[in-house]
Amino acid sequence: MPFQIFELEYHQSLFERTVEYNLADSSVQCVNTRDLLTDAEAEELLHLDLYYPEVNGTRLLRERIAALYPGATAENVLVTVGAAQANSLICPTLLEPGDHVIVISPGYRQVWGLARNLGCQVSELQLHPEDGWRIDLDRLESLCTNSTKMISVVNPNNPTGSILSPDEMQRVVEICREHSAWLHADEVYRGTEFEREETPSFWGQYDRMVCVNSMSKAYGLAGLRIGWTVAAPEVIESLWRRHEYAVIAASGPSMKLAEIALQKPTRAMLLERQKKLSKAGHETLQSWMEQQNGAFSVVKPAATSIAFVRYHFDMPSLDLAEHLRKTSSVLVAPGIFMGTENHFRICVGYPSNKIRAALDRIAASLGALVT
């Protein structure tokens, strides 16, 4: 089988440093180290010995992560190089060639590609803007077969910002249990909710469960490249063995910074900062769209610093993205790379003047198509 490249990440790798406005990213404007640390913490970091760190993650970091999951302990946690590495460990650990995997579209297509490259059969449960991007649980159940090995969900969703209700979460678990399928829950946008409490984790609702998160999205600390998996200890052990082959360990300084960030008051500050930036950015986007003669629309997201913008004219999303990159020096993520055409994903978690300037370039670049 030909190797399935990660089209979205490849596209960003090629062009994110070549444009004036990169809106293709998916986290808020990130924090700088000085603003994150107290003077005492900065001094501690400067005196950190640069030995190999604990391979599965420092004990303190694993304890602080476990505290976010009721009933979890440090033995339920493996610290990884971002959620991306966590996912790249989970798929070959739990899946074999010929297994059936269900993913949600639109979505971040890492698990989709990893499973295909393992020789799995992959089905997509398509969400629709007309339904408010809500999940069709009857359709999900109908996609299951005798060989369904894993169902993968991202909650809150990337790129739509929709959130599963508690009843929807329970039904997803019931479907997995009925088919003895693993539930892979990518929860990197927990804590980005605008008008509600933090979305509960799937953790604890099912035994065949792996939860993934990171410091990148809700915390604005993408450069740390710190993620984690929470699972049963025997699953963590299996993931750990593959982790040793892949990277040995995450960065020691990054883990120290993550320990600091997950202290309760610091975590609360980071989440509030992210929500403030994201809400203001979404308001800027909405104001701009109202001036574009109906050329664009968005189903209002309940969370995340990203918007999945629908455009109401005829052009493939990759062509649109390339046109914007070349003519306006603005990078957006084509919807086709997330499994849904006639959309593009942008990050709005930046200061509003930056968002507005980039959006105005988009309108000017599209010209007659918009009007």
Stockholm file with secondary structure:
# STOCKHOLM 1.0

chainA/1-371         MPFQIFELEYHQSLFERTVEYNLADSSVQCVNTRDLLTDAEAEELLHLDLYYPEVNGTRLLRERIAALYPGATAENVLVTVGAAQANSLICPTLLEPGDHVIVISPGYRQVWGLARNLGCQVSELQLHPEDGWRIDLDRLESLCTNSTKMISVVNPNNPTGSILSPDEMQRVVEICREHSAWLHADEVYRGTEFEREETPSFWGQYDRMVCVNSMSKAYGLAGLRIGWTVAAPEVIESLWRRHEYAVIAASGPSMKLAEIALQKPTRAMLLERQKKLSKAGHETLQSWMEQQNGAFSVVKPAATSIAFVRYHFDMPSLDLAEHLRKTSSVLVAPGIFMGTENHFRICVGYPSNKIRAALDRIAASLGALVT
#=GR chainA/1-371 SS CCCCCCHHHHHHHHHTTTSSEECCCCSCSCCCHHHHCCHHHHHHHHTCCCSCCCTTCCHHHHHHHHTTSTTCCGGGEEEESHHHHHHHHHHHHHCCTTCEEEEEESSCTHHHHHHHHTTCEEEEEECCGGGTTCCCHHHHHHHCCTTEEEEEEESSCTTTCCCCCHHHHHHHHHHHHHTTCEEEEECTTTTCBSSSCCCCCSTTSCSSEEEEEESSTTTSCGGGCCEEEEECHHHHHHHHHHHHHHTSSCCHHHHHHHHHHTSHHHHHHHHHHHHHHHHHHHHHHHHHHTTTTTSEECCCCSBCSEEEEEECSSCCHHHHHHHHHHHHCEECEEGGGGTCSSEEEEECCSCHHHHHHHHHHHHHHHGGGTC
#=GC SS_cons         CCCCCCHHHHHHHHHTTTSSEECCCCSCSCCCHHHHCCHHHHHHHHTCCCSCCCTTCCHHHHHHHHTTSTTCCGGGEEEESHHHHHHHHHHHHHCCTTCEEEEEESSCTHHHHHHHHTTCEEEEEECCGGGTTCCCHHHHHHHCCTTEEEEEEESSCTTTCCCCCHHHHHHHHHHHHHTTCEEEEECTTTTCBSSSCCCCCSTTSCSSEEEEEESSTTTSCGGGCCEEEEECHHHHHHHHHHHHHHTSSCCHHHHHHHHHHTSHHHHHHHHHHHHHHHHHHHHHHHHHHTTTTTSEECCCCSBCSEEEEEECSSCCHHHHHHHHHHHHCEECEEGGGGTCSSEEEEECCSCHHHHHHHHHHHHHHHGGGTC
//
